[in-house]
Amino acid sequence: MWELFLIAFVRVNHGPHLKNVNSNYKATGIANVLGNKGGLQISFYLYDYYFHFINVHLCHGNKRFDQRNQMMSDLIRNMKLERQELDPDFFADFSFILGDLNYRMETTYLELIP
C-alpha cells in the first residue's frame, strides 16, 4: 500500500496476554491493483477480547457516495483473517475503522451547530 500505515502497540506487561496477531491488506486503486486506495487490517486477541482495526483510503468526489460505500463493503468482505466464513467486524469485541473515508458534508459548519 502506498500511503497507508497501520500499527498497534501493546504495553510490554500486557504482552503475555496477546495472541493470534494477524494482518492483511487489499488494494482497490486503479484496476483494483494499485495501492493508492484500499485498506489495511490488524487483528489480535488481548485478554480474550478480539480487537480489529481497519485503516482505509476510499475514493473521493462529492457524487461518489455509493462507490465509497461499495468500496468499504468490499474491503470488509475481502479482508477476512481468522474465520473465513464471517466478516471480522461481525465477531470482534472491538472494531475500529479509521483513515481517509472521503465522505463530504453537504452543509456548512454553522448549520451543524445548534
C-alpha positions in Angstrom: 0.0 0.0 0.0 1.4 3.4 -1.0 0.2 5.8 1.6 -1.5 3.8 4.3 0.1 2.8 7.6 -1.4 0.9 10.5 0.4 -0.2 13.6 -0.9 -1.3 17.0 1.2 -1.1 20.2 0.7 -3.2 23.3 2.4 -2.4 26.6 5.1 -4.9 27.5 3.3 -6.0 30.7 0.3 -7.0 28.6 2.4 -9.0 26.1 1.8 -12.4 27.7 -2.0 -11.9 27.1 -1.5 -11.1 23.4 -2.2 -13.8 20.9 -3.3 -14.6 17.3 -1.9 -11.4 15.8 -2.9 -11.2 12.1 -2.7 -8.6 9.3 -4.0 -8.2 5.8 -4.3 -5.6 3.1 -6.4 -5.0 -0.1 -5.5 -2.6 -2.9 -8.6 -1.1 -4.6 -6.9 1.6 -6.7 -6.8 1.6 -10.5 -7.9 -1.8 -11.7 -8.0 -3.0 -8.1 -4.2 -3.3 -8.2 -2.6 0.0 -7.4 -2.2 0.8 -3.7 -3.4 4.4 -3.8 -6.8 3.3 -2.5 -7.7 0.4 -0.3 -7.3 -0.8 3.3 -5.0 -2.4 5.9 -6.2 -4.6 8.7 -4.8 -5.8 12.0 -6.5 -8.1 14.5 -5.5 -9.8 17.7 -6.7 -11.2 21.0 -5.8 -9.4 24.2 -7.1 -10.8 27.4 -9.6 -13.0 25.4 -11.1 -9.9 23.7 -10.9 -9.7 19.9 -9.6 -6.4 18.6 -10.0 -5.5 14.9 -8.6 -2.4 13.2 -9.1 -1.3 9.6 -7.3 1.7 8.1 -8.9 2.8 4.7 -8.4 5.3 1.9 -11.6 5.4 0.0 -12.3 7.1 -3.4 -13.0 10.9 -3.3 -15.6 13.1 -5.0 -18.9 14.7 -4.0 -21.0 12.4 -6.2 -19.3 9.1 -5.3 -21.2 8.3 -2.1 -22.4 4.9 -3.4 -19.0 4.0 -4.7 -17.4 4.7 -1.3 -20.0 2.6 0.4 -19.4 -0.3 -2.0 -15.6 0.0 -1.6 -15.9 -0.1 2.2 -18.2 -3.2 1.9 -15.8 -4.9 -0.5 -12.8 -4.2 1.8 -14.6 -5.7 4.9 -15.7 -8.7 2.8 -12.3 -9.4 1.3 -10.1 -8.8 4.3 -11.1 -11.8 6.4 -8.5 -13.1 8.8 -9.3 -15.8 11.3 -12.7 -17.2 10.4 -13.2 -17.1 6.6 -16.9 -17.6 6.7 -17.6 -14.4 8.7 -16.7 -10.7 8.4 -14.2 -9.8 11.1 -16.4 -6.9 12.4 -19.2 -9.5 13.0 -17.4 -11.4 15.7 -14.9 -8.8 17.0 -15.4 -7.5 20.5 -13.9 -4.1 19.5 -13.8 -3.0 15.8 -12.3 0.3 14.6 -12.5 1.8 11.1 -10.3 4.8 10.6 -8.5 6.7 7.9 -9.4 8.8 4.9 -13.1 7.9 4.3 -13.5 10.9 2.0 -17.2 11.5 2.9 -18.4 15.0 2.4 -20.8 17.0 4.5 -23.4 18.8 2.4 -23.9 21.6 4.8 -21.9 24.4 6.4 -20.3 24.4 9.9 -22.8 27.0 11.1 -25.8 24.8 10.0 -24.5 21.9 12.1 -24.1 23.9 15.3 -27.4 24.4 17.3 
